[in-house]
Amino acid sequence: MPAPRKYPLELRERAVRMYRASEPKPVIRRMAEELGVHHEALRNWIRGPRSFQFTCRGSTRRPSQRPKPRRVP
């Protein structure tokens, strides 16, 4: 049985959207402090393959045009 997640999915999605919508890009450590999350958790959400799904909701791209997530060997 997997361990429960420390941060809710809604917080993750909102944090990734906030970061990607910001211009200029904020310092991840400072943004994480404002959101009350660990800076490495925020960095993983932004840069990780799962963060792609947060940006695809409502996307106009067809599934065949979306980049495939990378697989780690």
DRENDRENZA-465349 format. One line per field, with one value per atom (N, C-alpha, C): residue number from 0; residue in three letters; atom name; x, y negated, z negated. Coordinates in nm, 4 decimals. Each point is the difference from the previous one (the first is absolute). Layout:
<kolkols>
nr c(NUM/...)
rest c(ALA/...)
atom c(CA/...)
u c(X/...)
v c(Y/...)
w c(Z/...)
</kolkols>
This chain:
<kolkols>
nr c(0/0/0/1/1/1/2/2/2/3/3/3/4/4/4/5/5/5/6/6/6/7/7/7/8/8/8/9/9/9/10/10/10/11/11/11/12/12/12/13/13/13/14/14/14/15/15/15/16/16/16/17/17/17/18/18/18/19/19/19/20/20/20/21/21/21/22/22/22/23/23/23/24/24/24/25/25/25/26/26/26/27/27/27/28/28/28/29/29/29/30/30/30/31/31/31/32/32/32/33/33/33/34/34/34/35/35/35/36/36/36/37/37/37/38/38/38/39/39/39/40/40/40/41/41/41/42/42/42/43/43/43/44/44/44/45/45/45/46/46/46/47/47/47/48/48/48/49/49/49/50/50/50/51/51/51/52/52/52/53/53/53/54/54/54/55/55/55/56/56/56/57/57/57/58/58/58/59/59/59/60/60/60/61/61/61/62/62/62/63/63/63/64/64/64/65/65/65/66/66/66/67/67/67/68/68/68/69/69/69/70/70/70/71/71/71/72/72/72)
rest c(MET/MET/MET/PRO/PRO/PRO/ALA/ALA/ALA/PRO/PRO/PRO/ARG/ARG/ARG/LYS/LYS/LYS/TYR/TYR/TYR/PRO/PRO/PRO/LEU/LEU/LEU/GLU/GLU/GLU/LEU/LEU/LEU/ARG/ARG/ARG/GLU/GLU/GLU/ARG/ARG/ARG/ALA/ALA/ALA/VAL/VAL/VAL/ARG/ARG/ARG/MET/MET/MET/TYR/TYR/TYR/ARG/ARG/ARG/ALA/ALA/ALA/SER/SER/SER/GLU/GLU/GLU/PRO/PRO/PRO/LYS/LYS/LYS/PRO/PRO/PRO/VAL/VAL/VAL/ILE/ILE/ILE/ARG/ARG/ARG/ARG/ARG/ARG/MET/MET/MET/ALA/ALA/ALA/GLU/GLU/GLU/GLU/GLU/GLU/LEU/LEU/LEU/GLY/GLY/GLY/VAL/VAL/VAL/HIS/HIS/HIS/HIS/HIS/HIS/GLU/GLU/GLU/ALA/ALA/ALA/LEU/LEU/LEU/ARG/ARG/ARG/ASN/ASN/ASN/TRP/TRP/TRP/ILE/ILE/ILE/ARG/ARG/ARG/GLY/GLY/GLY/PRO/PRO/PRO/ARG/ARG/ARG/SER/SER/SER/PHE/PHE/PHE/GLN/GLN/GLN/PHE/PHE/PHE/THR/THR/THR/CYS/CYS/CYS/ARG/ARG/ARG/GLY/GLY/GLY/SER/SER/SER/THR/THR/THR/ARG/ARG/ARG/ARG/ARG/ARG/PRO/PRO/PRO/SER/SER/SER/GLN/GLN/GLN/ARG/ARG/ARG/PRO/PRO/PRO/LYS/LYS/LYS/PRO/PRO/PRO/ARG/ARG/ARG/ARG/ARG/ARG/VAL/VAL/VAL/PRO/PRO/PRO)
atom c(N/CA/C/N/CA/C/N/CA/C/N/CA/C/N/CA/C/N/CA/C/N/CA/C/N/CA/C/N/CA/C/N/CA/C/N/CA/C/N/CA/C/N/CA/C/N/CA/C/N/CA/C/N/CA/C/N/CA/C/N/CA/C/N/CA/C/N/CA/C/N/CA/C/N/CA/C/N/CA/C/N/CA/C/N/CA/C/N/CA/C/N/CA/C/N/CA/C/N/CA/C/N/CA/C/N/CA/C/N/CA/C/N/CA/C/N/CA/C/N/CA/C/N/CA/C/N/CA/C/N/CA/C/N/CA/C/N/CA/C/N/CA/C/N/CA/C/N/CA/C/N/CA/C/N/CA/C/N/CA/C/N/CA/C/N/CA/C/N/CA/C/N/CA/C/N/CA/C/N/CA/C/N/CA/C/N/CA/C/N/CA/C/N/CA/C/N/CA/C/N/CA/C/N/CA/C/N/CA/C/N/CA/C/N/CA/C/N/CA/C/N/CA/C/N/CA/C/N/CA/C/N/CA/C/N/CA/C/N/CA/C/N/CA/C/N/CA/C/N/CA/C/N/CA/C)
u c(0.0846/-0.0846/0.0897/-0.0191/0.0852/-0.0264/0.1035/-0.0127/-0.0888/-0.0732/-0.0832/0.0874/-0.0511/0.0752/-0.0001/0.1147/0.0142/-0.0750/-0.0001/-0.0644/-0.1168/-0.1133/-0.1154/0.0279/-0.0652/0.0169/-0.0366/-0.1027/-0.0421/0.1118/0.0729/0.1120/0.1103/0.0283/0.1026/-0.0369/-0.1241/-0.0444/0.0062/-0.0471/0.0001/0.1414/0.0914/0.1391/0.0662/-0.0228/0.0591/-0.0584/-0.1320/-0.0633/0.0541/0.0130/0.0516/0.1411/0.0845/0.1381/0.0059/-0.0743/0.0060/-0.0625/-0.0954/-0.0647/0.0814/0.0957/0.0775/0.1047/0.0122/0.1066/0.0509/0.1252/0.1045/-0.0210/0.0656/-0.0155/0.0496/-0.0802/0.0412/0.1086/0.0679/0.0971/-0.0805/0.0313/-0.0778/0.0005/0.1148/0.0095/-0.0935/-0.0057/-0.0852/-0.1478/-0.0339/-0.1390/-0.0468/0.0870/-0.0338/-0.0250/0.0814/-0.0176/-0.1357/-0.0386/-0.1291/-0.1167/0.0167/-0.1064/-0.0003/0.1083/0.0087/0.0364/0.0788/0.0447/0.1525/0.0576/0.1449/0.0437/0.1127/0.0435/0.0317/0.0503/0.0287/-0.1292/-0.1034/-0.1296/-0.0525/0.0051/-0.0466/0.0842/0.1300/0.0890/-0.0359/-0.0270/-0.0381/-0.1329/-0.0957/-0.1291/0.0165/0.0827/0.0189/0.0777/0.1042/0.0900/-0.0295/-0.0812/-0.0253/-0.0945/0.0000/-0.0874/-0.1475/-0.0348/-0.1402/-0.0526/0.0869/-0.0471/-0.0588/0.0370/-0.0542/-0.1510/-0.0532/-0.1436/-0.0763/0.0602/-0.0687/-0.0228/0.0911/-0.0111/-0.0832/-0.0310/-0.0717/-0.1512/-0.0497/-0.1442/-0.0495/-0.0952/-0.0532/0.0924/0.0987/0.0950/-0.0683/0.0430/-0.0548/0.0774/0.1103/0.0764/-0.0728/0.0103/-0.0534/0.0967/-0.0480/0.0898/0.1208/-0.0163/0.1124/0.1079/-0.0337/0.0952/0.0717/-0.0525/0.0595/0.1297/0.1016/0.1239/-0.0235/0.0684/-0.0100/0.0862/-0.0475/0.0834/0.1236/0.1111/0.1244/-0.0067/0.0560/0.0081/0.1430/0.0140/0.1316/0.0343/0.1170/0.0340/0.0196)
v c(0.1172/-0.1172/-0.1243/-0.0926/-0.1184/-0.0946/-0.0746/-0.0988/-0.1152/-0.0623/-0.1143/-0.1178/-0.0796/-0.1148/-0.1118/-0.0670/-0.1069/-0.1256/-0.0271/-0.1203/0.0395/-0.0695/0.0329/-0.0276/0.0746/-0.0153/-0.1416/-0.0589/-0.1355/-0.1008/0.0164/-0.0896/0.0172/0.1218/0.0260/-0.0658/0.0217/-0.0572/-0.1523/-0.0591/-0.1460/-0.0541/0.0659/-0.0450/0.0044/0.1072/0.0115/-0.1060/-0.0201/-0.1034/-0.1382/-0.0289/-0.1309/-0.0215/0.1008/-0.0126/-0.0231/0.0798/-0.0095/-0.1286/-0.0578/-0.1235/-0.1245/0.0154/-0.1146/-0.0430/-0.1299/-0.0593/-0.1213/-0.0121/0.1001/0.1147/0.1121/0.1175/-0.0295/0.0363/-0.0246/0.0978/-0.0345/0.0903/0.1112/0.1236/0.1138/0.0054/-0.0250/0.0071/-0.1011/-0.1209/-0.1048/0.0317/0.0473/0.0344/0.1149/0.0985/0.1133/-0.0470/-0.0935/-0.0539/-0.0697/-0.0760/-0.0693/0.0991/0.1129/0.1008/0.0948/-0.0005/0.0879/0.1427/0.0170/0.1334/0.0016/0.1182/0.0127/-0.0378/-0.0703/-0.0481/0.1139/0.1121/0.1120/0.0655/-0.0006/0.0533/-0.0857/-0.1315/-0.0893/0.0165/0.0098/0.0180/0.1295/0.1079/0.1272/-0.0116/-0.0718/-0.0169/-0.0760/-0.1029/-0.0843/0.0733/0.0697/0.0617/0.1456/0.0628/0.1433/0.0312/0.1258/0.0395/-0.0094/0.0114/-0.0103/-0.1411/-0.0998/-0.1379/-0.0291/0.0807/-0.0201/0.0175/0.0946/0.0229/-0.1198/-0.0797/-0.1164/-0.1044/-0.0086/-0.1010/0.0480/0.1298/0.0532/-0.0114/-0.0290/-0.0111/-0.1157/0.0286/-0.1026/-0.0339/0.0814/-0.0237/0.0161/-0.0793/0.0122/0.1016/0.0509/0.1017/0.1324/0.0719/0.1359/0.0905/0.1102/0.0900/0.0440/0.0151/0.0433/-0.1084/-0.1263/-0.1098/-0.0276/0.0524/-0.0252/0.0788/-0.0593/0.0754/0.1171/0.1076/0.1187/-0.0185/0.0428/-0.0075/0.0869/-0.0474/0.0780/0.1167/0.1098/0.1181/0.0145/0.0241/0.0213/0.1471/0.0322/0.1420/0.0745)
w c(0.0000/0.0000/0.0000/0.0953/0.0062/-0.1165/-0.0327/-0.1076/0.0461/-0.0938/0.0382/0.0440/0.0895/0.0506/-0.1035/-0.0086/-0.0971/0.0427/0.1319/0.0516/0.0899/-0.0125/0.0847/0.1481/0.0863/0.1438/0.0452/-0.0607/0.0382/-0.0242/-0.1101/-0.0300/0.1036/0.0375/0.1015/0.1324/0.0426/0.1266/-0.0024/-0.1088/-0.0118/0.0002/-0.0698/-0.0063/0.1374/0.0747/0.1341/0.0921/-0.0066/0.0836/-0.0346/-0.1290/-0.0427/0.0526/-0.0120/0.0448/0.1510/0.0745/0.1470/0.0522/-0.0733/0.0443/-0.0375/-0.0897/-0.0483/0.1009/0.0173/0.0824/-0.0736/-0.0308/0.0150/-0.0987/0.0275/-0.0854/-0.1406/-0.1006/-0.1383/-0.0446/-0.1069/-0.0616/-0.0671/0.0335/-0.0493/-0.1523/-0.0597/-0.1456/-0.0664/0.0535/-0.0574/0.0216/0.1182/0.0292/-0.0895/-0.0203/-0.0867/-0.1430/-0.0451/-0.1354/-0.0127/0.1023/-0.0015/0.0001/0.0695/0.0075/-0.1195/-0.0772/-0.1162/0.0355/0.1083/0.0400/0.0049/0.0017/0.0088/0.1410/0.0117/0.1313/0.0972/-0.0492/0.0897/0.0500/-0.0829/0.0449/0.1150/-0.0165/0.1063/0.1253/-0.0150/0.1145/0.0754/-0.0730/0.0631/0.0740/-0.0569/0.0660/0.1307/-0.0020/0.1182/0.1080/-0.0369/0.0969/0.0291/-0.0816/0.0155/0.1134/0.0460/0.1105/-0.0344/-0.1284/-0.0395/0.0151/-0.0062/0.0097/0.1370/0.1017/0.1333/0.0009/-0.0766/0.0008/-0.0546/-0.0879/-0.0538/0.1088/0.0964/0.1044/0.1179/0.0075/0.1154/-0.0127/-0.1162/-0.0152/0.0857/0.0837/0.0876/0.1155/0.0224/0.1072/0.1348/0.0974/0.1336/0.0833/-0.0537/0.0713/-0.0030/0.1098/0.0034/-0.0764/-0.0537/-0.0740/0.0811/0.1323/0.0816/0.0115/-0.0268/0.0098/-0.1326/-0.1083/-0.1311/-0.0144/-0.0602/-0.0213/-0.0946/0.0252/-0.0839/-0.1245/-0.1175/-0.1205/0.0159/-0.0529/0.0075/-0.0964/0.0413/-0.0874/-0.0481/-0.1270/-0.0581/0.0146/0.0586/0.0197/-0.1287)
</kolkols>
